């Protein structure tokens, strides 16, 4: 995957920009708050249909403007394509692929595959489960459209079921009449999602180990294991129907506990990745440097899995991560990104520099 060109109007602090990228390393160089990360955010939004910095689309429209537009030209091994996104205050966003409007945002995911690595990802190991689930969701959604559809459906059903639980004290009749329907639907989508997550983790673990071994000369062994909210044994995921049945049973019982808690207590929204180092919990026993090495290995492994499954190397977006790594990890990362397109933000030129793009107050020269 190669991002050839991006044209932006009224996005964040960018009034107007037209930036072309090389197929290899591209470095956005400038002081803080000049628009380096804004450009990466625009690329990521065009690829994923959401920002990695905000949940509100209107936050990205430049102050004083009513709309913003992103138009990205990209290429895979077969052809050149275009994605165009238009965000408007008070209106639905509009996304077009090769000038044809997409009916759903989910249709854009996977057209241009990318791996984002920013300073927040360095805390993947020590942060809570939500961050690790987010890592899985972005990575898997770009590979499998069915996963994203199930994930979106799951969260819609979960929202309705949680509302039903919250209203149960005042409306027991509606709760008794409909809880089975919502539970069965949630169990069906949960089984699909957990199956994808388990299979992805079986691919991710050896890829993480390989990257980590290169960084540490094989002295230490990390593990990344899917941890279902139901604590199922790995062999259980060989039978999707059985997994769904377990979810159904759990969601159809213990209603009093859920009503007391005011939410659904079981499901894939409670999943996690258990990360160990030398068979001990990495968030408790690994040093900060070791945790960062594991996080780096996870993002590089994400790219390798994408290449193996899709036959395309994803574009890497690296937001100021070189400044957060020590010399050894910087050198390792610089070596691993050779032979693929990388767009890097940095306050200073870095040794991996290919094409330099100077950034100043939302303007890009280079």
N, C-alpha and C positions, 0 to 999 in steps of 0.2 A: 504494500500500500504506500502510495506516494501522494502527499499533498503538494500540488503544483503551484497553486495560487489561491489567495483568499482576498476578497474585497469586502470591506466593512464600512457601514455608514451608521453613525450615531449609536455606537455600542460602547457603554462605559465612558471612558474619557476620549474615545476615538471618534472624531468628527467624520473623517474620511480617510481610508487607507486602502492601498493596493499593494500587496506583498507577494513576491514570488520566492519559492524555496528551491534549493538544490535537492538532489536525490539522496545526498548523504547528510552530513552534520550541518545544522544551521544554528547559530548562536545569536539570540536577542540580547544585546548588551546595552545597559543603561542604568541610571540611578534608580533608587526605589521610587515607587508610585508614578512611574512614567508610562506604563501601559504594557509592560512585558507579559505579565500574567494575564492581562485582559485578552491579548492575542491568543494565548493558549486556550483560554476559556471559550473564545469564539470557535476555535477549531473543535474543541471537545463538544460544545453544544451542537454544532452541525453534525457531529458523528453520533452522539448519544441521545440528543433531544432533551438534555437537561444540563444544568451547570454543576460544577463541582464546588461552587462557592456559595450559592444561594438557592432557595427553593421557590423564589418569586421571580418570574420572568421580567416583570416590570423594573426590577432592580437593575437590569442590564441596559435599559434604554437610557441614553445620555440625558442628563438633566436639561429640561427645557424642550426636549423633543417628544414627539408623539409616537414615533416608531423607530425601529432600528432594523438593519438588514445585514445578513451574512451570506455571502456567495462563495462557495469553496469548489474549486476545480481539483479533482484528484484522479488517480489512475491506479488500476490493478494490473495484473498480468495480461488482461484481455482487452481493455478499452479505457478511454478517458470518460469521466462522468462529472456531473455537477450536482451539488446540493445547495439549495437556497432556503434560508430561514428568514421570516419576517415576523417581528414581535411588535404588537400594537397595544397601546394603553386601552384597557377596557374591552378588548376584543380577543378572539381566539387567534393563536399563532398560526402561521401558514408555512408549511414545509413543502418544497418541491424537489423532486428527483428528476433530473434531466428535463426540467420544465413541466413535469406532470405533477399535479398536486397529490400529496399523500393523504389518505383519509384518516390515518392514525399515526401518532408519533412513533408507535412501536415499529412501523414499517421502515423507519430510517435506520434503526439499530442494526449493525452488521454490514451496512453498505460500505462504510469506511471504518475499518477496525483500527483501534489505537490503544496504546497502553499509557496511562497517565501515572507519573510518579512525582509526587510533591512532598514537601517536608512533613506534612501530616501523616503520610503513609509510613514514615519511619517509626511511627508509634503503633503500627498495626499489631505488634505482639503484646504490648502492655495495655493498650486501650481495651474497651469493653467489646462484647460480642457484636454490637451493631456495626462497628467499623469493619469487622471481618466478614459479616454477612454482606455488607455493601461491596466489599472487594469481590466476593463470589458473584453477586448479582450482576455487576458490570461485566466481569470477565465471561460468565456463562451466557449472558444475554446476547453478546456479540457473536457467539458461536451458534446458538440454537434459538431460533425464533419461538419455538413452542415453549421454551422455558420462560421467556419474557411474557408471553400471553398468559401462562399459568400463574406467574408471579403477580401480574396486574389483577387478574381475576381473584386470586387469593386475597389480596389486600382489600379489594372491594367487598368481598364476602366477609372478611374479618371485621371490617368497619361496621357492617350491618349487624353481625352477630354480637359485637361488643355493645352496640347501642341497645340491642334487645336485652342483653344481660343487665345493663344499667337501668333499663326501664322495668325490669322484672318485679321489683318490689311493689310498684304501683299498678302493674298490669300483668298479673300472673296468667290470665287466660291467653293472652297473645303469646306469652313466652312458651307455655305448654303446647300451643298449637303450631308454633313455627320453629322451635329450637332444633327439632330433628332435621328439618329441611336445610337450615343453614349449616348444621353440623356435618351432614352428608356431603354437601357441596365443598365445604372447607377440607374435609378429609380427602376428597378426590384430588383437589389441587395440591394439597400438602404432599400426597404420595408422589405426584409427578415431580414436584420441586425437590423433594428429598432424594429422589432417584438421581436426578441430574447433579445435585450437589455431591452425593457420594461418589458418583463416577468421575466427576471432575477432580475431586480430592485424590482419587487413586492415581490420576495422571499427574497431579500437581506435586505430590510428595516426592517421587523420584527426581523430578526436575529441580525441586528446591534442594534436595540433597546434592545433586550434581553441581549446582552453582555454589552452594555453601562449601563443598569440598574444594573447589577451585580457589576460593577465598582463603581457606584455612589449611590448605594442604592435607585435607582429609583427617584432621585431628579430632573433629567433633561431628556429631551426627544429629541433625534436626529431624523432627517428625511433625507432620501436619495432618491431622486426622479429623474426619467429619464427626462432629458430636451432635447427634440428633437430640431434640428436646425430649424424645421418648427413650433415649439411652438404648437404642436398638443395637444388637450385635451386627457386625459387618455382613455376615451371611444373610441377614434378613432382607437386605436390599436386592437380593437375587430374585425376589418374588414381589413385584409391585402390588399385586392384589392383597397379599398378606400385610404389607405395610399400610395400605389403605384401611384394611380391617382393624389394625391396631389403632390408627388415628380415630376411626369411627367409634370404637369402643371407649376410648378415653374421652372423646368429645361428647359422648352421649351419657356419661356418668359424671359424678362429682359436681353437679350443677350448683349445689349449695355453696361449694367453695368458690366457684366462679362468680356467683352473685355477690358473695361477701367481698371478693377482690375487685369486682366491677369490671372484669375483663376476661378474655379467653386465656386460659392458663397453659394450654398445650398447642403446639403447632410449630411450623417452620420459622415463625417470627421469634422463636426462642432458641433457634439453632446457634451453633458456634463452631469454630475451628479450634481444636485443642492443639496447641503448639508446644512441643517439648524440645529440649536440647539435652542430649545424652540421658534420655529417659526421665528427665525432671522438668516440671513446668517452667517454660522459658520466661514467663512474665514474673516469676518469683526468684528464679535462680540464675538466669542469664544476665550478664552485665549489659550496660547500655550499648556498648559496641557490638556485642553478640546479638542483641535484639535488633539492632539496625542492620546487621549482616543478614539476618533471617528475612527481614522486611524487604531488603534489596533483592535477595534471592527469590522471594515470592513474586515480585514484579517482573523480574527477568524470566522466571518460569512461566508466568502468564503469557509473555510474548512467545516463548518456545512452544507452548501448547497450541496457541493460535496458529502458528506456522505449521505445526504438524497436522492439525485437523483441517485447516482451510487451504493450505498450500501457499499462503501469502504471509509475508512478514509484516506485522502491524507497524504503523508509525509510532515512535516513542515521543511523548511530550514530557520533558523533564523540567519541572519548575523549581529552579534555585536549589536543587539537591546537591550539587557539587560543593557548595559552601557548607553544607551540613555534614559532609563525610570527611573522614581523615584521609591522609595521603594514600594509604594502601587501598581503601575502598574506592577512592576516586580513580586510581590507576586501573583497578579491576573493571569498574564501570566503563571507563573510556575504552578499554579493550573490547568489552562485550558489545558495545554499540557500533562497532565497525561493521560496514556492509549493510546497514539499514538506515532508513531515514530517521533522523532525530532532530527535534526542535527543542533547544535548551534556552532557558533564561538565566542570565548571570549579570551581576553588577560589574564584573570585570571580564575581559577576554580570557578564555581558558585554553589549555594546551591541546584540547581535542578540536580546536576551531577549524571549521571548514569555511562556510559562508558566514560573514559577520554582518548583522543587521543592527544598526544603531537605532536606539529608541529614545525619543525625547517628547514628552507631553503628548502622547498619542500619535506621534508621527514616526515613520519607519523608513530608514535610509540604508540601502545596501542591496 
